[in-house]
Amino acid sequence: MTKEFLDALAKPFAVHEVAVRIGQKMKDGESASVFIYVDVPTIENRLDSVCAQFGADWEARKEIVSVSEKSVVVKCALTIHEGGKSLTREDFGEEVFSKEGATEVYKSASSDSFKRAARAFGVGRYLAFAPFFLAKLNDNGRFAKSDEAIVSEIYRRMNLTL
């Protein structure tokens, strides 16, 4: 895989492609830490577009490696095929059983393993290094600013340009 290929995979996502969620609410109840992430379809789109640009293809194989009364662990092997060669990255996702039910637990562990395997190729890796960020909450307990405004500010603090 060329440096250009890997750079294209690792390119920061557009602000509108990044989602936010509340991390931890502060004791005052007026602000919360922000967690930024990209969802599985966004990662799949990145893989599709970069692979198409370079005449490559990708596949993800997942398997359940552990089920206990407390959690599920899924392994994802993400393989990129380019120019007659293949490169695979593997990682695991774990989800704890809770009130949501078994289906959500399996889906969450599967999604997590896929995101981690993609991150091993550089996809979205920079998101793990986002600075701690507090955002004000509105009266409904949601962020007062839009997702895009929050992500834009975090990108600015990270000196990311698109």
N, C-alpha and C positions, 0 to 999 in steps of 0.2 A: 504494500500500500504506500502510495507516495505521500510526501509531506503535504501537498496540496489537498489530497483526499482527506487526510486526517484533520487538516485545518478547516476544511469545509464542514466536517462533522462537528468540530468543536466551536464553530462560530456562535457567538451569543445569539439567543433567540430574540426576535422582535418583542418589544414591550408588550404588545397585545397578545402574544403567545404565552406569556408567563402569568401564572395564577398566584393569588395570595390567599393565605388563611391566617386566622388568629392563632398565634403560638400560645403565649401565656398572658392572661389579663393581669394588669398591675393592681395592687391593693386598692388604689383610689377608684378603680372601676371606670376610669375615664380614658385609659389607653391600654394598648396591648402590644406585645412583640409580634413581629411579622415573620411569617414563614413563606418563602417564595419557592415555586416548583413549576415543572411542566408536566402535563399529563401524558399518558401513553400514546394517544393518537397524535399528539404534537411530535413526539419522538419518532413515531412511525413515519410521519410525513417528512421529517428531516432525513431519515434513512432512505426513504423512497426518492426524494429529490436529489440527494447527493449521489446515491448509487446510479440513478438515471444519468446524471451529469458525467459520471466517470465510466459508464458502461459496466456497472457492477450490479450485484444482487445481494439480498440479505435474507436470512431466515432465523427464526427464534424457536428453539425447542425447550419446552418446559417439562419438568417432572416433579412430582411431589416426593420429597426425600424423607420427610418426617411428619407424623401426625401423632400428637399426644392429646391428653385431655385438656391441655392448656393452650397449645398452639399448633400451627401448621407451618412447615418450611418447604418452600418451592425453590428449585434450582432452574435458572435460565441459562441456556447456552446460545449466545447470539453469534452467528457466523456471517461474515461478509465475504462474498466470492468476487474476486476481481482478477482478470487476466489469467485465468487458469489456476490461480492460487486462492486458498481460503485461510482466513484468520478468525479464530474463535475466542471469545471472552465469556467467562462464566461468572455468575454471582448468585447469591441467595437472597431470598426475601422471607421474612417471618411475620406472621400476624397472630396475635393472641385472640383466643375465643372470647367473645363478649356477648352483649345483648343483641347484636345485629343478626346473628344467625350464621350458620356454617357457610352458606354461599358467599357472603361478603368477605368472610375470612379467607377463603381460598382465592377469591378474586384479588383481594388486597395483597396477599403474599405473592401471587403471580405477577401483579403489576410492579411491586417493589423489586422483585428479582429481575424483571425486564429493564426497569430504569437503572438498576445498579450495573447490569451487564453493558447497557448502552453507555453509561458513564465511564466504563473501562475503556471504551473507544474515544472518550473525550466529549461525548454528547451531554451537554448540560453540566459538565463537571464544575465550571466556574460558579454555579449556583450554591455549591457547598461552601464557598468562601465568601458569601454575602455577609456584609457587616450586620451586627445587631442593630435593629431598627425598631423604634417605637412609633406607633401611629395612634392618633386620637380616635376614640369610638363615639358613635352617635348615640342617641337615646335608645335605639333599638339594640345596642350592643354590637353593631357592625362597624366596620371602618368608616370614618366620616368622609375620607377621600376615596376616589375611584381606584380600582386595582391598577390601572395604567399610571395614574399619578404617583402611587406608592412605588411601583416598579421603576418608573422613571427616576425617582429620587434615589432609590437604591443603586441603580445603574450609574447615576451621576457620582455617587460616593465611591463606587468601584472604578471610576474613570473608564467606563465602557462606552464605546461609540459604535454605532451601527452603520 
